Amino acid sequence: MARATSPVTENPWQTLRRFTSARIALGRAGVSLPTHAQLAFQLAHAQARDAVHQALDATQLQQQLIATDIPGAPESHILHSAAPDRLTYLQRPDLGRRLSEDSRAALTGVDTPHNAPLYDIGFVIADGLSALAIATNAVPFLAALQTRLAAHGWHQAPLTIVQQGRVAVGDEVGSLLRTRLVVVLIGERPGLSSPDSMGIYISWMPRVGMSDAERNCISNIRHGGMSYAEAAWRLDYLLTQAQQRQLTGVALKDESGADNVPGVIHQPAGLSFLTPPTTDPA
């Protein structure tokens, strides 16, 4: 009996798929995608949609932070943006950038001196566009970061968790708590291969109305993306430089040398996965 042949025509570049989770070299069945690739795409799209609409369990997150001994967690505040619900949050990005009146009042009541900033650094955790990213990555990342922060002896503000928050909500939180630096951990917009990606945004002397050009960003922190060790290395460098130079944003470049982070494997500079490795003729 003749052996049945596969209806799928393979793509000659399919060997490159081992280097990336992107949808490349999927092959074809006639003039369409193979069934497996089509179903995988639909599943990834559903996971991305779920990540956008999933609610953050702020109380559980707060308990996990306390149990992990994250500084500032015992005095942490659960806050809410001016967006009252998820639908409004998605339709009105401007409301996600500001605190609700109740949350603003809660931070206004925190005892702070009248003049100079009280805290060196404050951490804000916001669900953003992926509560899954925060639920998965925030606690283990902060745990990995603490050893580096402890070496600086910086005075950390009470940690805050903001529901329905955008990146800029951290500027208002930081200004109310009077922190020199604010670090926002936020769920990034889900992609079709990364519904759980977390980003970090850093602002010096935060205030309402700051532009994106005044912030630094570290993105794609997740399993399968940037590791917690590398993200902690990069963030520690940026925070140290920001404290020394008293600025963040386009004037502060990441020259951390994170390619040398122990245990993190990087592609050699100047090469890509399309470039064959060179050999020493000697």
Summary of the structure (lengths in Angstrom):
residues: 282
radius of gyration: 22.0
end to end distance: 54.0
largest distance: 88.2
contacts: 854
relative contact order: 0.13
helix: 38%
strand: 17%
